[in-house]
Amino acid sequence: MTDVILYGFQRSTYVNVARLVLLAKGVPFEFHDTETVMRAPGGWTLHPFGRVPVLLHDDFLLWETAAIVTYIDEAFAGPPLQPACARRRAAMRAWIGSVDSYYYPWIVFHLVHERLVFHELGIPADEQAVMRALPEIRRALAVLEQHLAANRSFLADDAPSLADYFMLPSLTALGFTDEGRDMLAQTPAVARWLAAMAALPAVQRLRAMLPPPVPIEHARHWVQIHRPAA
Ligand SMILES: N[C@@H](CCC(=O)N[C@@H](CS)C(=O)NCC(=O)O)C(=O)O
């Protein structure tokens, strides 16, 4: 038994951010798969906006991935995942905010949903949404490439911080699309960072525990509720 429960569905990008941080900290947790409830009438109500992840630690319920991973780092023993230096810590937060604003929405909402999630459900892609996203993703990757090419191993510190764990699932998802693979082939410093991340024990443990991907059935309603306007 553990006093930490993480709620989410298996292929969620943000859920995997939270899982990576729990694993990197060595915090034992139970994973409660929300896919079935997210599909059911009435839906998923533990998160006030119907999203995942949600963390429950004893009687403390928390949502929003940035808050969750910061809490995990601060409330539990294990290697610190936030830089000691104030400027590096600020840089870490800037990268986390950037994932929320400039990486995840274009990569996951615009590209991965259209190319993978909807495709697996037999829903035709909105090519206009994809076309609108591609230059934004190229720009975001160029920013990351330039940053990492300046002789940096990780985003905000000499060791992986919350920022690296925040970025990884979005870029992993990008690599599942043809367009994303082509872009990543042109960003060698990002490729070097991805290889360094893949070698981390937390990343290897998460990848080993993930079940084979199956279509995300509850995503059918995303077409109505959050398919981006082209
Ligand atoms: N701002 C939220 C975003 C979470 C989010 O969008 N999660 C997605 C999965 S990666 C989700 O819950 N999607 C389910 C849905 O929209 O029905 C956070 O940082 O946790």
The ligand as a Gaussian input file, in Angstrom:
#p B3LYP/6-31G(d) Opt

LIG

0 1
 N       -3.078000      22.204000     -17.626000
 C       -3.257000      20.792000     -17.391000
 C       -3.401000      20.094000     -18.720000
 C       -3.716000      18.634000     -18.552000
 C       -4.251000      18.017000     -19.836000
 O       -4.625000      18.692000     -20.784000
 N       -4.321000      16.695000     -19.831000
 C       -4.882000      16.002000     -20.957000
 C       -4.097000      14.722000     -21.212000
 S       -2.406000      15.024000     -21.622000
 C       -6.298000      15.577000     -20.619000
 O       -6.643000      15.466000     -19.466000
 N       -7.108000      15.312000     -21.630000
 C       -8.402000      14.738000     -21.407000
 C       -9.512000      15.509000     -21.966000
 O       -9.306000      16.662000     -22.353000
 O      -10.595000      14.927000     -22.019000
 C       -2.065000      20.243000     -16.590000
 O       -1.001000      20.887000     -16.603000
 O       -2.198000      19.219000     -15.933000

